[in-house]
Amino acid sequence: MDPRVKLIEEPARLGKASAVNLILEKARGDHVAFVSADVIPKPNCIMALVETMAERSVGISCGRPVPVPRGSMLIREIVETLWGFHNWQLQELNDAGLLMHASEIFCIRRGIVQEIPKDMVNDDAYLAVMTKSRGYSIKYVPNSEVGVYGPQTVGDYLKQRRRIIAGHYQVRKETGEFSQFLFYSALVRPIVTFRLLIEYFARHRKIRSGVATALIELAANMLAGADMLGGKSHAVWSISTTTKTGNELHRSLNGNT
């Protein structure tokens, strides 16, 4: 193993926030790059993020997740619709200077945030909100691309979205601010959000998947709201088992996605 590579292991599964804090504590250098466990980085994606950080006003640079086609036709269309609109919205907000979001791969300037709350679910959203609050900008870098493995069943997809949306509510509770996600954007910037939705679906004509995605998002928001009111924690979450398999990761790492 390259001596520059250091493996940090925890004795027990303590949640993602614990792992993130270990990384923030032990990292050296000017920047820290975070890559989600269910993605496969494309060539030069990390370098594209680092190059964007050359501008000192930039606190976070984030990449472009592209779903790996898998599962039934309906769930594949739902996942593609979610990430397609996600990237469309990030580009528009980036161009308008309004971006306050990180993604499945992002790079943060070391020292902006020393640690995150130990039970934080959405580390990327929390780091984005804190970075923006400290006067830094956030840049979307579409040529920093990663393949992302989405759930293969509607049940796993709903479970994942429920946890992520609960995490956004948690960020709001901790910081007083929401990171950008669809339900929040529709409430805060309804005209911009609905214009983006209309433009996206007019171009891509994903009517069936759009309706299915909207219904699941509504259900996930209701469940996430109930979780927050009931004090349910997602800090050590139940894994959506169909988001990746060992065989798929092996094929991806060998260039056979």
Secondary structure, 3 states (H helix, E strand, C coil): CCCCCCCCCCCCCCCHHHHHHHHHHHCCCCEEEEECCCEEECCCHHHHHHHHCCCCCEEEEEEEEEECCCCCHHHHHHHHHHHHHHHHHHHHHHHCCCCCCCCCEEEEECCCCCCCCCCCCCHHHHHHHHHHHCCCEEEEEEEEEEEECCCCCHHHHHHHHHHHHHHHHHHHHHHCCCCCCHHHHHHHCHHHHHHHHHHHHHHHCCHHHHHHHHHHHHHHHHHHHHHHHHCCCCCCCCCCHHHCCHHHHHHHHCCCC
